[in-house]
């Protein structure tokens, strides 16, 4: 990114309502299996932050919900991601990252390990992936992956 305006424009590519299905992989946080979910992203009133609300349902009626705020650090032009969800772990620090081609890759380190979230838009499709490298582990493992389609507002 060469400017904060360009970086914020990249965030706008996620704006909209997206619905789809995917899979939650075995992980230490909750039940795994097929899932359906919905992202609703919109820019705040000043066009500075992307606000995201997520709702997911898994087999057996298990629900997972989250609320995130994506912003651009004006000094580094990194994307930063504050995330609050059903599991209740507070965001002690935001995830941080940037664009790798068409993929927005965000990572954060917590006492539990390193979490990675990836968003990528291809036409009217949003790909969303979550992976984790738990404390003491050497490799990332998939936590969830989804493919969602832009829906009418």
N, C-alpha and C positions, 0 to 999 in steps of 0.2 A: 504494500500500500504506500502511496506517495503522499496522501493527505487524509486528514480526519474525515473530510466530506466523502472521499472515495471509500474509506473504510465503513462509514455509516451506510453508504449506498449498497455495499455488499450485504450488510445485515438485512436491508429491506427485501432482498431476494427471498427471505424466509417468511415474510409477512403473508398472512392469509390463514385459511382454515384447511387443515389436512386431516384425512381420515384413512385408516388402513389397518393392516394386520401384520403380525410378526410372531416372534418367538422370544420368550424369556428362557434363557439357558440356565442350567443348574448353577446356583450361586448361594452365598451365605445369607442373603438378605430376604428372600421370600420364595414362594412356590414358583416352579418353572412350568413351561408348557406354552401352548398357543395363546396369543393375546390379540385383542383389538384395541385400538387407541385413536385418540384425536388430539392434535396440536392446534391451538389457536394463537397465532403470533400477530402482534400489532405494534407499530411504533407509538411511543408516548406522544403526548400533545405537542411537544417541542421538537419531535423528530430526532431525539438524541439517544433513546434507549429502546430496545426491542423487548416487549413484554410477552412472555410465553406461558400459556396455561396448558397443562397436559392432563388427560384423563384416560385411564386404561382399565380394561376388565380382563381377567384371566378365568380359566376354567374353575368351576366351583364357586363363582361369585366373588373371588378375590379382586379387590379394587386397589389401584395405585394412582395417586394424583400428585401433581407437582406444579410449582409456580417458579418461573425463572425470569431473570432480568439480564439481558445481554447489553453490554456497553462497550465503547471504545476508549481505551486509555489514551488521553490526548498527548501524552509524552512519548509512549512507545508505539502507539497505534495498534497494540495488541487488543484482541477481543477478550473481554472478561465476562464471566458467567457466574451470577449468584443464583443458587438453586435451593429450593425448599421443597420437601416432599413428605409423603405419608410416613416414611421411616423416622422422620424427625431429627436427623443429625443436622445441627446448625452449620451454615457455611462459614467456618472460621476464616477462610480465605476464599476468594473466588477461583474458579477454574480460569486458566489463562491459555491463550493460543492465538491461532490465526488461520488464514486460508492457505491450503495446500492445493492449488488448482481450484477445483470446484468444491472442495471439502473444507468445511470449517472444523478444525480439530482443536479441542479444548481439553486440558488436563489440570488436575489438582491433586495435591498431596495432603492426606489427612493421617491421623494416627492409625487408621485402619489400612492404609496403603495408598495407591495412586488410582484415581478414576479417570477414564477417558471418555469423552462424548464427541461424536462426529455427526455433523449434519451435512447433507449435500443435496442440492436441488438439480434435477435434470428434467427440463421441460416442466410438466405438471406433476412430477413425482418428487417426493421428499424421502430420502433415505436417512434413517436415524439409527445409530449404533451406540451402544454403551459397553465398555470393557473395564475390567479392574485388574490390577496387580496387587493382591493382598500383601500386607506386611509379611516379610520373610519369603515371599515368592519371587522368582526371577522373571516370569513371563506374564503377560496380560492374558486374561481369559474373557471370552465373550460373556456378557451379562444379558444383553437384549439386542435384538435387531428387528427393525420394522421397515416396511415400505408403505408410504402413505400417498394418497392422491389429493391434489388441490380440489376442494369442493366449493360450491357457491356459498357466499357469505350469508 
